[in-house]
């Protein structure tokens, strides 16, 4: 246990400045998203830009390019949410129907299998399907989040759990610790958005019955 704690503490105190900035921006962006603040988008854009730089410098080019997808989706989300700013009501938290949920899951699962198979055949990735799962379902969660669908949070929970297990098994306690932080925030976001969803529905019903 002492070794694990030392690993985590060492990661927190000896990380490069850009890594520290990335952590602060990432956590701040998720907290703002939990609160459904528009500030989540500029902070998120800064976070993925820093993350792309870190991945590129580490020669993780595929991961760096993936940040481009997140950047574009955040730009879209910022515009999508801004369209409803000041409206009555503002863009509400919504819940998908079962057919849409299955559609998103099938698309992410298919991308995971295709991407994992490609990595297994053409790269030296240690866990090609695990990496493909994290990337594919992160993309799905990001799309759901910018569209303000409450289902984004359980998807983030699944992604973070897989990431924690993967990094812990690889003796990367610090990285697993960071994903544990994101897991806690994902549960907080799920609870907060679900509460807001119920409140919005109650308000809509009252307006309809007035």
N, C-alpha and C positions, 0 to 999 in steps of 0.2 A: 504493500500500500504506500509506503514511504517513497518508493521508487516512482510510482505512478504520480504521486503528488509533486515530486521533484520535477518530473517530466513536464507536467502541466505548468508549474511555476516557472520553469526554465523557458517554456514556450512563450509565456506571457511577458517575461522580463528581458529575454534576449532576442526576440524577433526583430527583424529589420523595421525601420520606421514605416515603410510602405505597407508592410504586413500589419502593423499596429493600426495604421490609418484604415486599412481594409476591414479590420475587425470592428473598429468603432463605427464606420459607415454602414457596415452590414447589419450590426445589431440595431443601430439607430433607425435605419430604413425599415426593418421589420417591426420595431416598436411603433413607428409612425403609421405603418400599414395596418397594424392591429387596431389603431385608433381611427383608421379611415381618413387620415390627414393627407391633403394634396402634397404636403412637403415630402411624403414618402417617395414621390417620383423623382424630384431633382436629387435627393440623397441617394436613391437607388441607382440613378444614372451615373453619379459619381462613383458609387461602389463598384458597379460592373466595369467601368472604365479602368479603375485601379486593378480589379481582378484580372481583366484582360492583359494589362501590362505585366502583372506578376506571372501569369501563365505563359505569356509569350517569352519573357526572359528565361523561364524555366524550360523552354522548348516544348511545352504542352500546347502545341498549335491548335489541335482540335478543340481543347477546352477554351482557348483564347477566342477562337471563332464563335464558339457557343455563346460567349458573352455578347457577341454582336446581336444574336437573336434576342437575348434578354434586353439589350439596349433598345432595339426597335419596339419590342412589346411594351416597354415602359413608356416610350414616347407615345405610343398609341393609347395606353392606359391614361396617361396624363391628359391627352386631348379628350378622350372619352369621358373622363370624370369632369373635366373643366366645362364641357358642353352643358352640364347640368348644374354648375355652380350658381347658386342664387335662385334656382328654379324651385317651384313648390309642387311636389317635394323634390329634393335633390336625388341624384342617382341612388336608388335603393339597393340594399343587399338582396340578392335573389337566390333562389334554390332551383336547381335543375330537376327536370323530370327524369324518371328512370331510363327512358330511351336515350336521352342525352348523356346521362352518366355512363351508360354502357358504351355509347359511341366514343366518348373521350377515352374510356379505359381500353377499348379495343384498339384505338389508334395508337395510344401510348405503348400498349403491349406489342403491337405489330412492329412499331419502330424499335422497341427494345430487342426483339428477336432478330430483326434485319441488321440493326447496328451491331449487336453482339456477334452475330455470325460473321459479319464483315471484319470486325476487329480480330476475331479468333483466326480467321484465314489470312489476314494481311498485316497484322501487327503482333508485337510481343507482349500485349497487355496480359497481366497476371490473371485478372478476373474480368474478361471482356463483357460478359452479360451483366455483371454487377454494375460496371461503369455505364453500360448502355441503359440499364434501368434507371440509375440516378439521373442521367442526362435527359432521357426521354420523358420520365414522369415529372422532372423539374420543369421542362418545357410546357407540359400539360398544366401543371399547377400555376405557372406564370400566366398562361392565357386565361385560366379561370379567375385568377386574382385580379387582373386588370379589368376583367368584365364584371367584377364584384360579385362573383358566385361564391357562396359560402363553402362549396365543396373544395375550393383550393386548399383549405387548411388540412383536412384529413389526408390529402395527397402529399402535402409537405410533411406531415407527420410520418407517413410511410417512407418517404425519401430520406428523412433524417434518421429514422430507425435503421434503415439499411446502411446508411453511411457510417453511423456510430459502430455498428457491428463490424463493418469492413475495416475501418481504421483501427478499432480496438484489437481485432485479430492480427493486424499488421504491426502491433506494438506502437502505434502512433497515438499515444494517450492524449497529447495536446490537441491534435486534430479532432479526435473523438469528443473531447471536452467542448470544443467550439460547436460541433454539431449537436451536442446535448443542450447547449444554450438555445440553439435554433429550435430544437424539439420543444423545449419549455415554452418558447414564444409562439410556436405553432399551435400548441394546445390553448394558450391564452387567446390567440387570434380566433380559433375555432369557437371558443366559448363566447367571446365578445361579439363576433359577427352573428352567431346563432341567436344571441340575446337581442341584437339589433333587428334581425330578421323577424323575430316574434313581435317586437315592438312596432315595426313598420306595418306588419299585417294587421295588428290591432287598430292602428291609426287609420289605415285604409278602410277597414270595416266600419269604423265609427263615422268616417266621412261619407261612406256609401249609404249608411243607415240614417244619416242626419236629415 
